[in-house]
Amino acid sequence: EDYNDTTLKGWVSLFAIMTAYLIKDMIKGIKLIYRATRLASFRLLFGGIILVSVTSFAILTSYFYNQAIALSDTEIITNSLILLFMTDFDEWVHQLIFFVSPNWLEKLSKEALCYERSLNGSSDSREEDAPIDQNDNVDSFTEESSKKLSMSLSHYCIW
């Protein structure tokens, strides 16, 4: 006997929820890829491809997971919302740390940038110093924070 009561409406709902929730990550990934082609940056290209891939993987994983265990349209929607909650958990932890101890998080970010620059050679800052077009805004919070960190690195990093 087949107890599966899923319908096309449930699957359309799944993809509508997943798309509405993950579209901003997909767009950010595509913008990173576009910016990578303009700046000839392998790191931006790699980051964009990873972001698009992880976002696509989340949608596909949700589909296959629900295909395997969901017995009704309600279960499809519930399972997809639980998976979306889990994908956002790391971002919430980051925001909590930023709220509780922004100075500590800024210090860690500066140390990470110093370490990255020391690995790449401290004179290679082509991507960090590239002009940012306001119409090509990948993530304004990240770019603004990166600018502030780059400006203060000269006082912080010991070469």
WOGI-V823170 format. One record per helix or strand. SS is the DSSP state (hx for helix, st for strand). FROM is the first residue (numbers start at 1). TO is the last residue. Records with the same first field share a line. If there is no record, write none. Layout:
SS=FROM-TO / FROM-TO
This chain:
hx=8-39 / 42-69 / 73-100 / 102-120 / 134-136 / 140-156
